[in-house]
Amino acid sequence: MNQIKELHSFTTENSITLYWDKPEGLEGGVQYQVFLNRKQADTVDRTHCELEDLEPDTEYRLKVKTDSEKGRAVSDEIMVKTGKKKVLLDITRGPYHAVGDGKTLNTAVIQRAIDDCMDEEAVYLPKGVFLTGALRLHSDMELYLEEGAVLQGTDQVEDYLPRIWSRFEGIEQECYSSVLNLGSLEHQGDYNCRNVVIRGKGTIASGGRSLAEKVIASETEHLKDYLLSLGEQIRECEKPETIPGRVRPRLINMSNCQNITMSGLKLKDGASWNVHMIYSDGIVTNNCTFYSEGIWNGDGWDPDSSTNCTIFGCTFNTGDDSIAIKSGKNPEGNEISRPSEHIRIFDCKCAMGHGITIGSEMSGGINDVQIWDCDISSSRHGIEIKGTKKRGGYVKNVKVRDSRTARILFHSVGYNDDGAGAPKPPVFEKCIFENIDVTGMSLSKQREWIPCDAIELCGFDEEGYELREIEFKDIRLGRPGENRKHIITLQMCEGISFSNVSAAGFLKR
């Protein structure tokens, strides 16, 4: 019998969200029985469950097991205590009197409520559209958004001052403050913001494309002499706006944070990435929906030199990567050398966007990424692992199983290649793909489906830095009912294995 190694939980006053790693050897379609006080409370076909209508401040016994033709597994029994009932600090009531008309700027009064919030309280947003600039959360607090509540960031650059020390595209620098800011950046420092909950059924949004364009225009003017001095070096960037665009705010920025939970929310229209965690640990995001269509660099969820980050039950409608795992850019990322490790992604769906990406900023290394029960088939790139030859660092021990994807792609990219190169190219190795449906169809920018290489594997053109030790087993290429050949491309590879690969047609080149 397999072991469900560890049960994890997130609690409110009347609910417990339970989640766990999928046991090895169990394929999709497994039914899990969830026991509460030794009585079966639920049956789920995914590795998470929410138990509701519980008593506040009460201990419960929890256990999970499965017993089916596809396998057996059981967890140890754990004790979980629900939270105490919190006092709500309603931002529309005294002494705050925020106005949810979508016109009144409420930054100061919402910040006052946040500053007042103690461990036994929660800042509460009722229905309404509450216009705001940058806000700063602190340790041991909760922000709760009622269904119909919108925390709406403005599109005015001055509302995101002062600038804060942050990291964007692998480079530490001063950036505009985000709508929600947690912690302060220090790559050699300890965690300085802990135990924050951001939850509810409401929406957190920013100024999106309009804000991004205003920031870029302002920064381009500010840096015009420097940008002119770069001359032909500017070609190493993705586009002329790359350097001034690096100061754009995120939607939610977490620096040196630990034990942060985001649950149930709609997260929309950051001026760049939506949720960005830097030098952080224990960030959990569940049952959220991400929107950033039409926004350049509109990533959904980006762990950056962070550890033990988990996301599940989320849907992505993004203008760029749904999820992007990062660890800094050469040469700074090599010197800081803080990897992203122990990342868990499961039961997530990409409705549009680029898919799940590892890189391209990965100079500090990326290790132990586990992905299961995800649908990334409606994406542009599917599962993509990438870096430039100058990055250095490594990506290793990535395992994807029981999922659907548009394609699987390992490759070197040529954009955002500024900065002094590392002494050696990156190492991509020791990855497993198991029980995967690969459609071989990519969603274009015009929202049209176009055929693509189902699997494209390309290492680095230097001896000893080939793509190596990549295993594919139980892979199905194509979509039901189609009759076309599917292409697997291999370049600069070593130790690549395929077992039980099936398709309407199969061609290796």
DOKE-968476 format. One record per residue (C-alpha): residue in one letter; x, y, z. Coordinates in steps of 0.02 Angstrom, whole numbers. Layout:
// residues N
+------+--------+--------+--------+
| type |      x |      y |      z |
+------+--------+--------+--------+
|    A |      X |      Y |      Z |
...
+------+--------+--------+--------+
//
This chain:
// residues 509
+------+--------+--------+--------+
| type |      x |      y |      z |
+------+--------+--------+--------+
|    M |      0 |      0 |      0 |
|    N |     63 |    174 |    -46 |
|    Q |     78 |    311 |     84 |
|    I |     -2 |    481 |     68 |
|    K |    152 |    560 |    142 |
|    E |     81 |    715 |    225 |
|    L |    -84 |    806 |    241 |
|    H |    -79 |    996 |    234 |
|    S |   -218 |   1112 |    287 |
|    F |   -282 |   1290 |    283 |
|    T |   -419 |   1337 |    407 |
|    T |   -549 |   1471 |    433 |
|    E |   -668 |   1484 |    579 |
|    N |   -789 |   1359 |    499 |
|    S |   -692 |   1265 |    364 |
|    I |   -538 |   1160 |    332 |
|    T |   -456 |   1151 |    162 |
|    L |   -356 |    991 |    153 |
|    Y |   -226 |    949 |     20 |
|    W |    -91 |    819 |    -10 |
|    D |     38 |    758 |   -135 |
|    K |    -23 |    628 |   -257 |
|    P |     51 |    458 |   -212 |
|    E |    169 |    380 |   -338 |
|    G |     95 |    245 |   -448 |
|    L |    -84 |    310 |   -445 |
|    E |   -153 |    369 |   -612 |
|    G |   -292 |    495 |   -639 |
|    G |   -471 |    451 |   -592 |
|    V |   -431 |    391 |   -417 |
|    Q |   -566 |    422 |   -286 |
|    Y |   -507 |    480 |   -114 |
|    Q |   -609 |    457 |     44 |
|    V |   -591 |    598 |    169 |
|    F |   -627 |    557 |    351 |
|    L |   -676 |    685 |    483 |
|    N |   -673 |    622 |    662 |
|    R |   -657 |    446 |    590 |
|    K |   -818 |    460 |    488 |
|    Q |   -816 |    479 |    300 |
|    A |   -855 |    660 |    261 |
|    D |   -820 |    672 |     74 |
|    T |   -761 |    581 |    -81 |
|    V |   -656 |    677 |   -208 |
|    D |   -564 |    637 |   -370 |
|    R |   -427 |    765 |   -338 |
|    T |   -293 |    789 |   -206 |
|    H |   -382 |    925 |   -109 |
|    C |   -547 |    945 |    -18 |
|    E |   -641 |   1081 |     76 |
|    L |   -741 |   1033 |    230 |
|    E |   -867 |   1167 |    281 |
|    D |   -996 |   1205 |    416 |
|    L |   -874 |   1164 |    556 |
|    E |   -867 |   1238 |    731 |
|    P |   -745 |   1379 |    766 |
|    D |   -592 |   1349 |    875 |
|    T |   -620 |   1160 |    874 |
|    E |   -500 |   1015 |    846 |
|    Y |   -543 |    885 |    713 |
|    R |   -465 |    719 |    667 |
|    L |   -428 |    702 |    480 |
|    K |   -373 |    558 |    371 |
|    V |   -372 |    520 |    185 |
|    K |   -366 |    352 |     97 |
|    T |   -403 |    273 |    -71 |
|    D |   -440 |     93 |   -112 |
|    S |   -476 |     55 |   -294 |
|    E |   -419 |    -46 |   -443 |
|    K |   -295 |     93 |   -484 |
|    G |   -208 |     79 |   -317 |
|    R |   -217 |     97 |   -130 |
|    A |   -148 |    234 |    -20 |
|    V |   -177 |    299 |    155 |
|    S |   -121 |    448 |    259 |
|    D |    -79 |    461 |    441 |
|    E |   -216 |    537 |    548 |
|    I |   -187 |    719 |    593 |
|    M |   -268 |    844 |    711 |
|    V |   -322 |   1011 |    639 |
|    K |   -399 |   1155 |    735 |
|    T |   -518 |   1278 |    653 |
|    G |   -486 |   1462 |    677 |
|    K |   -566 |   1576 |    804 |
|    K |   -709 |   1686 |    747 |
|    K |   -633 |   1851 |    696 |
|    V |   -693 |   2028 |    722 |
|    L |   -722 |   2110 |    553 |
|    L |   -652 |   2284 |    522 |
|    D |   -779 |   2343 |    393 |
|    I |   -692 |   2475 |    288 |
|    T |   -859 |   2560 |    250 |
|    R |   -896 |   2594 |    433 |
|    G |   -817 |   2708 |    561 |
|    P |   -683 |   2758 |    585 |
|    Y |   -639 |   2717 |    403 |
|    H |   -790 |   2761 |    294 |
|    A |   -723 |   2694 |    129 |
|    V |   -838 |   2725 |    -20 |
|    G |   -867 |   2583 |   -143 |
|    D |   -925 |   2688 |   -291 |
|    G |   -775 |   2651 |   -404 |
|    K |   -734 |   2838 |   -406 |
|    T |   -678 |   2887 |   -231 |
|    L |   -494 |   2854 |   -193 |
|    N |   -490 |   2753 |    -31 |
|    T |   -304 |   2717 |    -11 |
|    A |   -279 |   2808 |    153 |
|    V |   -431 |   2738 |    244 |
|    I |   -402 |   2558 |    185 |
|    Q |   -220 |   2572 |    239 |
|    R |   -279 |   2634 |    409 |
|    A |   -389 |   2480 |    428 |
|    I |   -242 |   2369 |    379 |
|    D |   -129 |   2455 |    505 |
|    D |   -262 |   2434 |    641 |
|    C |   -290 |   2249 |    604 |
|    M |   -236 |   2132 |    743 |
|    D |   -217 |   1942 |    742 |
|    E |   -397 |   1914 |    803 |
|    E |   -470 |   2032 |    670 |
|    A |   -493 |   2037 |    481 |
|    V |   -503 |   2187 |    363 |
|    Y |   -671 |   2166 |    279 |
|    L |   -725 |   2230 |    107 |
|    P |   -913 |   2217 |     74 |
|    K |   -993 |   2230 |    -98 |
|    G |   -935 |   2380 |   -197 |
|    V |   -789 |   2442 |   -301 |
|    F |   -657 |   2517 |   -188 |
|    L |   -531 |   2621 |   -286 |
|    T |   -356 |   2619 |   -213 |
|    G |   -172 |   2645 |   -240 |
|    A |    -34 |   2543 |   -162 |
|    L |    -70 |   2458 |      5 |
|    R |     51 |   2377 |    127 |
|    L |      2 |   2223 |    226 |
|    H |     90 |   2164 |    384 |
|    S |    117 |   2001 |    477 |
|    D |    -23 |   1909 |    567 |
|    M |   -172 |   1985 |    477 |
|    E |   -315 |   1937 |    362 |
|    L |   -392 |   2029 |    214 |
|    Y |   -567 |   1966 |    172 |
|    L |   -664 |   2015 |     16 |
|    E |   -849 |   1976 |     11 |
|    E |   -925 |   1913 |   -152 |
|    G |   -955 |   2067 |   -259 |
|    A |   -815 |   2164 |   -174 |
|    V |   -682 |   2235 |   -290 |
|    L |   -518 |   2307 |   -228 |
|    Q |   -480 |   2408 |   -384 |
|    G |   -308 |   2483 |   -410 |
|    T |   -304 |   2644 |   -510 |
|    D |   -212 |   2672 |   -675 |
|    Q |   -119 |   2826 |   -609 |
|    V |     69 |   2807 |   -589 |
|    E |     79 |   2922 |   -437 |
|    D |    -36 |   2806 |   -339 |
|    Y |    101 |   2673 |   -336 |
|    L |    233 |   2776 |   -250 |
|    P |    350 |   2763 |   -162 |
|    R |    452 |   2643 |   -264 |
|    I |    508 |   2488 |   -171 |
|    W |    656 |   2373 |   -191 |
|    S |    597 |   2222 |   -289 |
|    R |    651 |   2103 |   -427 |
|    F |    586 |   2094 |   -604 |
|    E |    648 |   1981 |   -743 |
|    G |    784 |   1923 |   -626 |
|    I |    856 |   2094 |   -583 |
|    E |    844 |   2177 |   -412 |
|    Q |    796 |   2359 |   -431 |
|    E |    675 |   2492 |   -375 |
|    C |    501 |   2460 |   -446 |
|    Y |    334 |   2545 |   -420 |
|    S |    236 |   2477 |   -273 |
|    S |    102 |   2348 |   -313 |
|    V |    -82 |   2354 |   -263 |
|    L |    -40 |   2237 |   -117 |
|    N |    137 |   2238 |    -48 |
|    L |    197 |   2113 |     81 |
|    G |    372 |   2112 |    158 |
|    S |    531 |   2200 |    107 |
|    L |    665 |   2132 |     -9 |
|    E |    831 |   2072 |     60 |
|    H |    912 |   1923 |    -26 |
|    Q |   1024 |   1887 |    124 |
|    G |    890 |   1924 |    253 |
|    D |    761 |   1822 |    348 |
|    Y |    574 |   1820 |    318 |
|    N |    500 |   1985 |    377 |
|    C |    315 |   1961 |    340 |
|    R |    228 |   1805 |    402 |
|    N |     57 |   1726 |    425 |
|    V |    -55 |   1827 |    309 |
|    V |   -221 |   1769 |    237 |
|    I |   -300 |   1851 |     84 |
|    R |   -465 |   1768 |     43 |
|    G |   -647 |   1779 |     -4 |
|    K |   -750 |   1777 |   -163 |
|    G |   -711 |   1953 |   -216 |
|    T |   -590 |   2029 |   -342 |
|    I |   -420 |   2112 |   -328 |
|    A |   -377 |   2210 |   -486 |
|    S |   -253 |   2340 |   -546 |
|    G |   -243 |   2468 |   -685 |
|    G |   -189 |   2338 |   -812 |
|    R |   -130 |   2392 |   -984 |
|    S |   -170 |   2575 |   -956 |
|    L |    -61 |   2583 |   -800 |
|    A |     78 |   2484 |   -886 |
|    E |     84 |   2603 |  -1033 |
|    K |     91 |   2756 |   -920 |
|    V |    232 |   2682 |   -816 |
|    I |    332 |   2634 |   -970 |
|    A |    310 |   2806 |  -1048 |
|    S |    366 |   2893 |   -888 |
|    E |    516 |   2778 |   -864 |
|    T |    568 |   2790 |  -1047 |
|    E |    577 |   2978 |  -1030 |
|    H |    673 |   2962 |   -866 |
|    L |    800 |   2839 |   -943 |
|    K |    811 |   2914 |  -1118 |
|    D |    997 |   2956 |  -1107 |
|    Y |   1041 |   2785 |  -1037 |
|    L |    937 |   2693 |  -1167 |
|    L |   1019 |   2795 |  -1305 |
|    S |   1191 |   2750 |  -1238 |
|    L |   1156 |   2564 |  -1256 |
|    G |   1159 |   2575 |  -1444 |
|    E |   1152 |   2403 |  -1525 |
|    Q |   1151 |   2319 |  -1352 |
|    I |    966 |   2359 |  -1341 |
|    R |    940 |   2214 |  -1462 |
|    E |    980 |   2094 |  -1320 |
|    C |    814 |   2141 |  -1240 |
|    E |    645 |   2073 |  -1291 |
|    K |    587 |   2242 |  -1358 |
|    P |    634 |   2427 |  -1336 |
|    E |    512 |   2441 |  -1190 |
|    T |    595 |   2298 |  -1094 |
|    I |    709 |   2401 |   -981 |
|    P |    584 |   2540 |   -938 |
|    G |    451 |   2405 |   -919 |
|    R |    546 |   2319 |   -778 |
|    V |    487 |   2448 |   -651 |
|    R |    303 |   2409 |   -676 |
|    P |    207 |   2360 |   -520 |
|    R |    138 |   2187 |   -494 |
|    L |    -39 |   2154 |   -432 |
|    I |     24 |   2068 |   -273 |
|    N |    208 |   2076 |   -227 |
|    M |    279 |   1968 |    -87 |
|    S |    461 |   1989 |    -34 |
|    N |    542 |   1887 |    105 |
|    C |    372 |   1818 |    156 |
|    Q |    325 |   1657 |    243 |
|    N |    159 |   1567 |    267 |
|    I |     47 |   1670 |    153 |
|    T |   -120 |   1601 |     92 |
|    M |   -228 |   1668 |    -51 |
|    S |   -395 |   1582 |    -76 |
|    G |   -553 |   1596 |   -180 |
|    L |   -518 |   1763 |   -265 |
|    K |   -521 |   1835 |   -440 |
|    L |   -350 |   1913 |   -474 |
|    K |   -350 |   2033 |   -622 |
|    D |   -249 |   2147 |   -730 |
|    G |    -84 |   2178 |   -646 |
|    A |     20 |   2301 |   -746 |
|    S |    142 |   2156 |   -765 |
|    W |    142 |   1994 |   -666 |
|    N |     -7 |   1964 |   -553 |
|    V |     61 |   1866 |   -404 |
|    H |    249 |   1872 |   -377 |
|    M |    338 |   1796 |   -228 |
|    I |    525 |   1831 |   -205 |
|    Y |    640 |   1748 |    -76 |
|    S |    483 |   1679 |      6 |
|    D |    425 |   1514 |     81 |
|    G |    261 |   1426 |    109 |
|    I |    152 |   1524 |    -13 |
|    V |    -14 |   1434 |    -44 |
|    T |   -139 |   1487 |   -177 |
|    N |   -301 |   1392 |   -204 |
|    N |   -463 |   1408 |   -300 |
|    C |   -419 |   1575 |   -378 |
|    T |   -451 |   1636 |   -555 |
|    F |   -320 |   1740 |   -645 |
|    Y |   -360 |   1865 |   -784 |
|    S |   -232 |   1967 |   -884 |
|    E |   -280 |   1952 |  -1067 |
|    G |   -194 |   2079 |  -1179 |
|    I |    -64 |   2130 |  -1050 |
|    W |    121 |   2116 |  -1094 |
|    N |    209 |   2005 |   -965 |
|    G |     38 |   1967 |   -892 |
|    D |     95 |   1812 |   -794 |
|    G |    -21 |   1733 |   -669 |
|    W |     81 |   1658 |   -525 |
|    D |    271 |   1674 |   -516 |
|    P |    378 |   1594 |   -379 |
|    D |    549 |   1676 |   -388 |
|    S |    693 |   1605 |   -284 |
|    S |    556 |   1539 |   -169 |
|    T |    524 |   1372 |    -84 |
|    N |    377 |   1263 |    -34 |
|    C |    253 |   1356 |   -143 |
|    T |     90 |   1269 |   -185 |
|    I |    -51 |   1312 |   -305 |
|    F |   -207 |   1208 |   -340 |
|    G |   -384 |   1221 |   -404 |
|    C |   -345 |   1379 |   -504 |
|    T |   -393 |   1435 |   -679 |
|    F |   -287 |   1550 |   -787 |
|    N |   -340 |   1671 |   -925 |
|    T |   -173 |   1759 |   -945 |
|    G |    -84 |   1867 |  -1072 |
|    D |     80 |   1775 |  -1042 |
|    D |    133 |   1628 |   -934 |
|    S |     -1 |   1555 |   -822 |
|    I |    136 |   1502 |   -702 |
|    A |    320 |   1548 |   -718 |
|    I |    451 |   1479 |   -598 |
|    K |    607 |   1587 |   -586 |
|    S |    768 |   1611 |   -486 |
|    G |    858 |   1765 |   -550 |
|    K |    957 |   1820 |   -700 |
|    N |   1142 |   1819 |   -740 |
|    P |   1255 |   1879 |   -667 |
|    E |   1160 |   1934 |   -513 |
|    G |   1056 |   1774 |   -501 |
|    N |   1213 |   1667 |   -508 |
|    E |   1293 |   1768 |   -367 |
|    I |   1139 |   1770 |   -254 |
|    S |   1115 |   1585 |   -293 |
|    R |    944 |   1560 |   -212 |
|    P |    849 |   1421 |   -303 |
|    S |    662 |   1394 |   -318 |
|    E |    628 |   1223 |   -242 |
|    H |    484 |   1111 |   -190 |
|    I |    349 |   1186 |   -299 |
|    R |    181 |   1095 |   -311 |
|    I |     54 |   1130 |   -450 |
|    F |   -103 |   1025 |   -463 |
|    D |   -283 |   1028 |   -523 |
|    C |   -253 |   1188 |   -621 |
|    K |   -322 |   1237 |   -791 |
|    C |   -254 |   1353 |   -922 |
|    A |   -401 |   1427 |  -1018 |
|    M |   -281 |   1534 |  -1121 |
|    G |   -104 |   1602 |  -1106 |
|    H |     68 |   1526 |  -1129 |
|    G |     51 |   1383 |  -1004 |
|    I |    171 |   1327 |   -866 |
|    T |    348 |   1392 |   -888 |
|    I |    510 |   1357 |   -795 |
|    G |    632 |   1499 |   -836 |
|    S |    688 |   1597 |   -926 |
|    E |    763 |   1681 |   -772 |
|    M |    833 |   1529 |   -682 |
|    S |   1014 |   1574 |   -642 |
|    G |    993 |   1528 |   -459 |
|    G |    930 |   1354 |   -503 |
|    I |    761 |   1266 |   -500 |
|    N |    737 |   1096 |   -416 |
|    D |    594 |    981 |   -370 |
|    V |    441 |   1042 |   -465 |
|    Q |    292 |    923 |   -459 |
|    I |    143 |    946 |   -576 |
|    W |     -7 |    832 |   -583 |
|    D |   -190 |    829 |   -635 |
|    C |   -176 |    989 |   -737 |
|    D |   -254 |   1038 |   -903 |
|    I |   -136 |   1151 |  -1001 |
|    S |   -199 |   1101 |  -1173 |
|    S |   -280 |   1270 |  -1210 |
|    S |   -115 |   1363 |  -1209 |
|    R |     18 |   1426 |  -1326 |
|    H |    170 |   1332 |  -1261 |
|    G |    101 |   1200 |  -1141 |
|    I |    244 |   1149 |  -1028 |
|    E |    400 |   1251 |  -1070 |
|    I |    573 |   1243 |   -990 |
|    K |    688 |   1377 |  -1055 |
|    G |    841 |   1486 |  -1027 |
|    T |    974 |   1577 |  -1126 |
|    K |   1147 |   1502 |  -1146 |
|    K |   1214 |   1645 |  -1037 |
|    R |   1103 |   1608 |   -887 |
|    G |   1201 |   1472 |   -798 |
|    G |   1107 |   1385 |   -658 |
|    Y |   1004 |   1227 |   -679 |
|    V |    831 |   1150 |   -695 |
|    K |    816 |    973 |   -626 |
|    N |    696 |    851 |   -547 |
|    V |    538 |    911 |   -634 |
|    K |    399 |    781 |   -638 |
|    V |    236 |    803 |   -735 |
|    R |    103 |    667 |   -732 |
|    D |    -79 |    634 |   -763 |
|    S |   -104 |    794 |   -862 |
|    R |   -151 |    867 |  -1032 |
|    T |    -41 |    992 |  -1123 |
|    A |    -27 |   1076 |  -1293 |
|    R |    158 |   1029 |  -1307 |
|    I |    315 |    992 |  -1207 |
|    L |    459 |   1108 |  -1246 |
|    F |    641 |   1120 |  -1186 |
|    H |    742 |   1253 |  -1276 |
|    S |    861 |   1400 |  -1274 |
|    V |    786 |   1572 |  -1301 |
|    G |    869 |   1730 |  -1363 |
|    Y |    768 |   1869 |  -1281 |
|    N |    809 |   1969 |  -1125 |
|    D |    989 |   1914 |  -1147 |
|    D |   1069 |   2070 |  -1074 |
|    G |   1190 |   2054 |   -929 |
|    A |   1360 |   1972 |   -914 |
|    G |   1355 |   1786 |   -951 |
|    A |   1385 |   1648 |   -824 |
|    P |   1548 |   1549 |   -840 |
|    K |   1450 |   1395 |   -896 |
|    P |   1284 |   1364 |   -986 |
|    P |   1131 |   1302 |   -889 |
|    V |   1104 |   1118 |   -850 |
|    F |    933 |   1044 |   -890 |
|    E |    919 |    865 |   -827 |
|    K |    823 |    729 |   -734 |
|    C |    643 |    763 |   -784 |
|    I |    499 |    640 |   -799 |
|    F |    339 |    653 |   -900 |
|    E |    215 |    514 |   -864 |
|    N |     36 |    480 |   -919 |
|    I |     21 |    639 |  -1022 |
|    D |    -96 |    685 |  -1165 |
|    V |     -4 |    801 |  -1286 |
|    T |   -118 |    879 |  -1417 |
|    G |     17 |    948 |  -1532 |
|    M |    -94 |   1101 |  -1559 |
|    S |    -44 |   1275 |  -1504 |
|    L |   -159 |   1422 |  -1472 |
|    S |    -96 |   1571 |  -1573 |
|    K |   -104 |   1754 |  -1523 |
|    Q |   -253 |   1767 |  -1639 |
|    R |   -341 |   1630 |  -1539 |
|    E |   -325 |   1505 |  -1681 |
|    W |   -269 |   1325 |  -1662 |
|    I |   -112 |   1283 |  -1760 |
|    P |    -15 |   1119 |  -1770 |
|    C |    155 |   1116 |  -1682 |
|    D |    290 |    991 |  -1633 |
|    A |    212 |    888 |  -1495 |
|    I |    379 |    869 |  -1405 |
|    E |    529 |    979 |  -1441 |
|    L |    691 |    943 |  -1348 |
|    C |    843 |   1053 |  -1373 |
|    G |    994 |   1066 |  -1259 |
|    F |   1139 |   1189 |  -1267 |
|    D |   1269 |   1179 |  -1404 |
|    E |   1417 |   1150 |  -1290 |
|    E |   1488 |    982 |  -1242 |
|    G |   1427 |    925 |  -1071 |
|    Y |   1275 |   1039 |  -1073 |
|    E |   1160 |    937 |  -1182 |
|    L |    983 |    906 |  -1122 |
|    R |   1000 |    744 |  -1024 |
|    E |    908 |    611 |   -927 |
|    I |    732 |    654 |   -984 |
|    E |    605 |    513 |   -973 |
|    F |    438 |    498 |  -1063 |
|    K |    319 |    356 |  -1026 |
|    D |    136 |    326 |  -1065 |
|    I |    123 |    475 |  -1182 |
|    R |    -23 |    498 |  -1301 |
|    L |      0 |    618 |  -1447 |
|    G |   -143 |    704 |  -1535 |
|    R |   -327 |    728 |  -1506 |
|    P |   -464 |    596 |  -1520 |
|    G |   -524 |    567 |  -1696 |
|    E |   -385 |    657 |  -1788 |
|    N |   -273 |    574 |  -1916 |
|    R |   -107 |    662 |  -1934 |
|    K |     74 |    632 |  -1894 |
|    H |    152 |    706 |  -1739 |
|    I |    331 |    763 |  -1729 |
|    I |    456 |    738 |  -1589 |
|    T |    612 |    844 |  -1616 |
|    L |    776 |    807 |  -1527 |
|    Q |    933 |    916 |  -1537 |
|    M |   1086 |    912 |  -1425 |
|    C |   1012 |    780 |  -1312 |
|    E |   1083 |    636 |  -1213 |
|    G |    996 |    497 |  -1117 |
|    I |    819 |    531 |  -1179 |
|    S |    700 |    384 |  -1160 |
|    F |    526 |    349 |  -1229 |
|    S |    413 |    207 |  -1177 |
|    N |    233 |    174 |  -1228 |
|    V |    211 |    325 |  -1341 |
|    S |     56 |    316 |  -1450 |
|    A |    -22 |    428 |  -1582 |
|    A |   -121 |    430 |  -1742 |
|    G |     48 |    443 |  -1827 |
|    F |    221 |    448 |  -1758 |
|    L |    375 |    526 |  -1836 |
|    K |    544 |    555 |  -1755 |
|    R |    667 |    674 |  -1835 |
+------+--------+--------+--------+
//
